[in-house]
Amino acid sequence: QVQLVESGGGLVQPGGSLRLSCAASDFTLANYAIGWFRQAPGKEREEVSCITSSLLGVNDLDTVYADSVKGRFTISRDNAKNTVSLQMNNLKPEDAAVYYCATVHGSSFWKRVCLPAGTWGQGTQVTVSS
């Protein structure tokens, strides 16, 4: 069974940075398109970013970002470590949420919206507060 595990959440002041990591057990993460999603209390889950699989080559990766995080967040892969990371800079209080990684459908990249494909991690909490 595919399992995803997030790490790297924590408390950070506004303007600060965090790096989240999504790791996989028992399968090669590079073969899957992966996305990051978040859910704040009382709000619906929303997409953050997603990245294509490495099956077509590591130089042909495509990424999608929500407008709210463009220019501040960067998604990347480290196939040697079997991880997908989300570098979050210039964090704002409205970025506070539980962040989840998940597999996403390939259609996410021509529709330009991250569509979860059903496998989720347990989430990691990000708190942005002074």
C-alpha positions as CSV (number, residue, x, y, z in Angstrom):
1,Q,0.0,0.0,0.0
2,V,1.3,3.4,-1.0
3,Q,2.1,5.5,2.0
4,L,3.1,9.2,2.2
5,V,4.6,10.8,5.2
6,E,5.0,14.6,5.6
7,S,7.5,16.3,7.9
8,G,9.0,19.8,8.5
9,G,6.0,21.7,9.9
10,G,6.3,23.9,12.9
11,L,5.9,27.4,14.2
12,V,7.4,30.3,12.3
13,Q,7.0,34.1,12.5
14,P,5.5,36.0,9.6
15,G,8.1,36.5,6.9
16,G,9.9,33.3,7.9
17,S,10.6,30.1,6.0
18,L,9.9,26.4,6.4
19,R,10.7,23.4,4.2
20,L,8.2,20.6,4.1
21,S,9.1,17.1,2.9
22,C,7.0,14.3,1.6
23,A,8.5,10.9,1.7
24,A,7.2,7.5,0.5
25,S,7.5,4.1,1.9
26,D,7.8,1.0,-0.3
27,F,7.4,2.8,-3.6
28,T,9.3,5.1,-5.9
29,L,8.0,8.6,-5.5
30,A,9.6,9.7,-8.7
31,N,7.1,7.7,-10.6
32,Y,4.1,9.7,-9.3
33,A,2.9,13.2,-9.8
34,I,2.7,14.7,-6.3
35,G,0.9,17.7,-4.9
36,W,0.7,19.7,-1.7
37,F,-2.6,20.7,-0.3
38,R,-3.6,22.5,2.9
39,Q,-6.5,22.9,5.1
40,A,-7.0,25.6,7.8
41,P,-9.6,25.3,10.5
42,G,-13.1,26.0,9.3
43,K,-12.0,26.2,5.7
44,E,-12.0,23.8,2.8
45,R,-8.9,22.0,1.6
46,E,-7.1,23.9,-1.1
47,E,-4.4,23.1,-3.5
48,V,-0.9,24.6,-3.0
49,S,1.3,23.2,-5.6
50,C,2.0,20.0,-7.6
51,I,4.8,18.6,-9.7
52,T,4.9,16.0,-12.5
53,S,6.5,12.6,-12.1
54,S,10.1,12.1,-13.3
55,L,9.1,9.3,-15.7
56,L,9.7,11.6,-18.7
57,G,13.0,12.8,-17.3
58,V,14.1,15.1,-14.5
59,N,14.6,18.0,-16.9
60,D,11.0,17.8,-18.1
61,L,9.2,18.5,-14.8
62,D,6.2,20.7,-14.8
63,T,4.8,22.5,-11.7
64,V,1.6,24.2,-10.8
65,Y,1.1,26.8,-8.1
66,A,-1.9,28.3,-6.5
67,D,-1.9,32.1,-7.1
68,S,-1.7,32.7,-3.3
69,V,1.7,31.1,-3.1
70,K,3.3,32.0,-6.4
71,G,6.7,33.6,-6.0
72,R,6.9,32.4,-2.4
73,F,6.7,28.6,-2.5
74,T,8.8,26.2,-4.5
75,I,8.1,22.6,-5.1
76,S,10.9,20.2,-6.0
77,R,12.0,16.6,-6.1
78,D,15.0,14.8,-4.8
79,N,14.8,11.4,-6.4
80,A,17.9,10.2,-4.6
81,K,16.2,10.7,-1.3
82,N,12.8,9.7,-2.7
83,T,11.2,12.9,-1.5
84,V,9.2,15.9,-2.7
85,S,9.8,19.1,-0.9
86,L,7.9,22.4,-0.5
87,Q,10.1,25.4,0.3
88,M,7.9,28.1,1.8
89,N,9.3,31.6,2.1
90,N,7.9,34.8,3.3
91,L,5.2,33.0,5.2
92,K,2.0,34.9,6.1
93,P,-0.5,34.2,8.8
94,E,-2.9,33.0,6.2
95,D,-0.6,30.2,5.2
96,A,-1.2,28.6,8.6
97,A,-2.8,25.2,8.0
98,V,-2.3,21.5,8.1
99,Y,-0.3,20.7,4.9
100,Y,-0.8,17.3,3.2
101,C,1.0,15.7,0.3
102,A,-0.9,13.5,-2.1
103,T,-0.6,11.8,-5.4
104,V,-2.3,13.9,-8.1
105,H,-3.7,13.1,-11.5
106,G,-1.7,13.7,-14.6
107,S,-4.5,15.9,-15.9
108,S,-3.5,18.4,-13.2
109,F,-0.8,19.8,-15.5
110,W,-2.8,20.6,-18.6
111,K,-5.8,21.8,-16.5
112,R,-3.3,23.8,-14.4
113,V,-5.0,22.8,-11.2
114,C,-3.8,20.1,-8.8
115,L,-6.3,17.2,-8.7
116,P,-5.7,14.7,-5.9
117,A,-5.6,11.1,-6.9
118,G,-6.5,9.5,-3.6
119,T,-3.3,8.7,-1.7
120,W,-2.7,11.1,1.2
121,G,-0.2,11.6,3.9
122,Q,-1.2,12.3,7.5
123,G,-0.4,16.0,7.4
124,T,2.0,18.3,9.1
125,Q,1.0,21.5,11.0
126,V,2.3,24.9,9.9
127,T,1.7,27.8,12.3
128,V,2.6,31.3,11.3
129,S,2.4,33.7,14.2
130,S,4.4,36.3,16.0
